[in-house]
Amino acid sequence: DAGVTQSPTHLIKTRGQHVTLRCSPISGHKSVSWYQQVLGQGPQFIFQYYEKEERGRGNFPDRFSARQFPNYSSELNVNALLLGDSALYLCASSPEGTLYSGYTFGSGTRLTVV
Amino acid sequence: GQQLNQSPQSMFIQEGEDVSMNCTSSSIFNTWLWYKQDPGEGPVLLIALYKAGELTSNGRLTAQFGITRKDSFLNISASIPSDVGIYFCAGLDQTGANNLFFGTGTRLTVIP
């Protein structure tokens, strides 16, 4: 079975640009979460979506947005990129949204803002 | 917000040695998790702890959920080269979105 897949694996953007990152959860998983991992730090929670609805939001500016599609895949959008947005963006999926039943992380998208 | 501090920040050990690392939090968690992250990969779950005082093993790994619910430790026995990586503790916040708060990480290097 395929795990959590994220695309692209790497990308480079210029300050002020917009970026869209994509995530496909494990088949049967209905919940997707996004995390930002700056180099040398632990991942930090950005969003969680379950059944296409936002269930939680971390302490990130409104430049960050996300959505979940009927097939449970998800997109993370970041507008007006800043140098500080350079990080590894991780997607995690889980079967349920209201009960913890374990998260599986993808390998991430490495975003570099220049 | 919650802060999880891990110690030590990094460790260099000889193959075959035992390893111990700690995680302390400013807040109480009802679930503690330990993850390992290899370069270029996402974190992989090693052990989950659901009850204060719980001691759980997974092969050569043993982890304990502190009585105060504000700390946890992870032990690795008889380390091998593939144990190299960054180990993160995480507390599960079940008050809202079931999101994870990660620690600062412990980088482990095993010298063959």
Interface residues (C-beta under 8 A of the other chain):
Chain A: V4 S33 Y35 G40 Q41 G42 P43 Q44 F45 Q48 R55 G56 R57 G58 N59 L90 A92 S94 G97 T98 L99 Y100 G102 Y103 T104 F105 G106 S107 G108
Chain B: G1 L4 T31 G40 E41 G42 P43 V44 L45 A48 F88 A90 L92 Q94 G96 A97 N98 N99 L100 F101 F102 G103 T104 G105
